[in-house]
Amino acid sequence: MPVDNPNISQDLPVIRQLDDAAINRIAAGEVVERPASAVKELVENAIDAGSRRIEIAYADGGKTIIRITDDGCGITEEQLPLALSRHATSKIDGTDLLDIHTFGFRGEALPSLGAVGRLSITSRVGKAPAAQISVEGGAMSAVKPAALSGGTIVELRDLFYATPARLKFMRSDRAEAQAITDVVKRLAMAEPFVGFTLRDVTGGGEGRVTFRVEAENGDLFDALHGRLARILGKEFAENALKIDAEREGLRLIGYAALPTYSRGSSVAQYLFVNGRPVKDKLLVGALRGAYFDYLSRDRHPAAALFIDCDPHLVDVNVHPAKSEVRFRDPGLARGLIVSSLRHALAEAGHRASTTVAGATLDSFRPEPMGALGATPYVPQGQARVYQMDRPSLGARTAAYHAQAPLPQEPGFADLTEAYSARVESVETEVSQEVPAEGLPLGAARAQVHENYIVAQTETGMVIVDQHAAHERLVYEKLKRQMAENGVAAQALLIPEIVELSEGDCARIMTVAEALSKLGLTIEAFGGGAVAVRETPALLGEVNAKAMVLDILDELDDQGESMLVQAKLEAILSRVACHGSIRSGRRMRGEEMNALLREMEATPHSGQCNHGRPTYVELKLADIERLFGRT
């Protein structure tokens, strides 16, 4: 007797053709994730239309209204219905999906937004009359006359009213507004010659401007530098290095901050491909690799980098939101970023960020003025300002000699051995013979607390952490020796066999050659197994299986692995730490000056192995301001 299979339904499913409204709502789920996604799509359309001024207004985090006003080319009256049709676009003709020179090209944004909200478009082309069209929940109205001086106004109300389930996944108004601001800032970086205004109109009326940047002038780098200064802040602009490099059809431009200007997270990393803001794992990993040797793992670099190339060398059609890209030659793009940034950092030499000096000055507090000594014209809690003529160099020198104690007379020098705050003066002949002119880090004048070198420069003074500075110098020397002589490998008496899946085996064998240069030799052993035959000698006894698995985890997470290199350089860093000048050691004048000259000649000496600054520079004007002499 036949028995029915319980796993097979007796009623066969019926294949149905979805209607346009359902298709558009599904597409909206891919393209429009939140109000910030709608702003991104609409502002990109405005940029593609050739706009030079774009205003974005939103209310309640973009949930109730989003309005984009631009001065672009506009849309003709007869093409307004077509603009709201699915897969209708003026940006490509469909013959070559790689030849893309605009932000948009799919023709999905407007019909998707019209399917989940109340959308209206008012536009005017040249001297032709303005027209308006509306779509609500996928239902399109007829085109009607409107009043508009030029350009286009796109207004989206009640986003996701047609799909109320999506509203439950929205975050607070403040969080959504912050996401909108972040999107507009990224697009403003990509288009420095376009002016942007962001306005919060919650509660009605004109609202308040939350972000505004005017169109920049000058060449590309001047415009980009000015735009980044307004968005990322003046401090970033002051501490950023100009990047301009090209390799095999790929050009990299932008600005990257000094290692001493680092952040606690990756929020200050902005990457663009052909002007399109992206969040790509390959590019983020390349940026991290470029700063790998200059920052500790809990610090992140700040940068705004733009890769420009032939559209055929990169595929931007791999993600519905176009936030990820795929290069034809990923290694070329990564190598360009790493080599360009490292070259720029090397050229920066011993330079450290100005924020170090700013933080030092901020740590000083003016002398509090309370009831004692306060005068009616001095505000409570503020230091008194003194005005006095600055003496000439000759007068200052004569005053110093007149006030100096005689060498044969006993004085405070007899007590210095009992105090840790002893000031070690540089020998007289060295102090007189080493001028500060022409020396970036100046001439050594004293040693304080047996750890800090005080040097005089042409425009101020420098305080150097002798241990941190020498540690960096020794570390750079050890790295150069390792690069010249290679990494010594230690052959295992019995190769360690590590069982992996076939996919993991293939993945780790793609980096086997790079690992071999670091002293880790891996060979395929058949099936999914690999044989570890050599390990880096510097690491001593190594758990080969754990290392291989950790490398695979990094490859899965970041697309690359720097685990072995990190371990090797951690060893070199420890060797450099133990082999450098220790805190508490008294240094002679010639030793201090030799250390300063070597710092000037060694790249990256402005920060120690952990990314902390090795010196602080204070300008004479800043010092005088501390004493109220300005």
C-alpha positions, 0 to 999 in steps of 0.5 A: 500500500503506497504511503504519502510522503509527509515532506511533499505538499499535496498542493503544488505552489503557484508561480505568480508575477508580482505587480509593480507596487510590490516590486518597487517596495522590495527594491526599496528595502534594498536601496532605502534602508533608512532616511539617510539612504533616501538623502544619499540617493536624492543628493547624488541625483542632484550632483549628477544634474550638475548642481552647484548649490544643494539644500537638504531639509529634513524633519524628525530625523527624516521620517516625516519630510526630506526635501532636496533643492538644487540648481541643476539642469532639471527634468522636462515636463514630458519626462517627469512620468518616465523619471518615476518609472522603474529602470529608467535613467538618463545616465547610461544607455545599457550597452556598457555597465562598467562605463559609469561616470555618475553616482546613479545608473540603476534607475531604482531610487525614485520609483522605490521611494515613491512606493514606500512614501509620498514623493513629489518632484517639481522641476524646471528646465531653462525658460520652459514652464515648471511642472510637478508630479506626485506619487503616493504608495506607488500610485502616480498622479498626472503632471500639473503646472507649478511655480519654480525659478529653476532646478529641481525640488524633490520632497519625500513625506512620510517615509515607509508609511506604505510599509509600516513594519519598517518604521519599527526598525528606525532609530531615534530622531537624533540618531537618524539625523546624525546619519543624514549629517554623516551622508551629507558630509561624505558627499560634500568631501567628494564634491568640494566645488559644490555648496551644501546646506543641511537644515533641520525643519522639525517643528515647521518654519525655516528651521535651523542650519546644522551644516553648511559649506560654501563651494571652494575655489582654486585647484583641486588640492586647495579646494579639497584641503579647504573642504576637509578643514571645514568638515574634519576641523582645522586641526586635521588640515594642519596635521595632514600630509598631502597624498598624490601618487599614480600607478598603472592607471590608478591615481591616489590623492587626498590627505592623511594625518600624522600618526600622532594625530590618531583617533580611538576609532575609525570614524575619521577614515573617508575613502572614495573611488571615482568620487563615490564614498565607499566603505570597502574592506580592501581599502580600509585594510590597506589604510590600516596596513600603511600605518601598521608600524606607527600606531598601536592596535587601539589607535586608528589613522585619520585620512580622506583618500580618493582613488580615481581610475578608468571605470573599467578597472573597478566594478561599482555594481556589486552592492545595491547601495553601491557602498562596496566596489571591486577592483580588477586588480585588488593588489594594485589598489592596496599597494598604491595606498600602502606605498603612497602613505608610507612614502608621505610619512617617511618624507614627514621625517620627525614631524609630530602633530600640532595637537601635541603642543596644543594639549601641552599648552592647555595643561597649563593654567593661568595663576588663579586670582581670587580675593588676594591681589585681585583688582576691579578691572581683572575678572574673577579667576583670570590672570593679570595681563602684563605689558612690557617691552621685550629686551634685545638679545644683547640685553638678555645675554648680559642679564643672564651672565649678571644673574648667574652664580659664581662657579666657586661659590656654594649654592643650590648645586650642592643640593641637587643630588638629593632631588629628582628634579635636578636640572643638568646643565649642558657644558658651557662650551657645548652650549655656546658652540651649538647654535639653534639656528637652522636646526629643526629640533634646536640645540640641547640646553639642559636635561630635566628629571634625567629623562627630558631634554630641553632644547632651544630652537629659533622660534621657541623650545623643544622638550624631548622624551629621551627614552621614547625618542631613542627607542624609535631610532633603535627600532628603525635601525633594527627594521632596516637590518631585518629588511636588508638581511631577511628574517631568519627562519627556524626549521622544525625537526618534525613538520607540524601538520595542521588539518583545515578545510579545503577552502581554508587551505586554499585561502592560506596558500594564497599568502604562503609566499608572503608568509615565507618572506617573514620566516613562516614556511607553509606547504600543502600536505594533501586534502585540506592539510598544510605542513608548517616546516619553518617558523621565524627564529625571533619568535622562539617556540611557536604554536604553529597550529594556533598561528595558522588559525589566527592568520585565517581569522584575519584573512576572513575578517580583513582580507589580509593578515599581518599577524606574523609581521606584527609578532616580529615587529613586537619582538624588535620593539621590545629589543629596541626598548631594552637597548635604548637610553633608559629614563634616569640616565644623565646625558652629556651635552654632545650626547643630547645634541647627537640624539636630536640630530639623529631624530631629524635624520630618521623618518617617523622619529616624531612618535615612539613605537606605540604612536605616542609623541617623542617631543613637544614643541612650544613656540616662543609666542605661545610661551609668552602668552602663558606669562601674559606678555602679549 
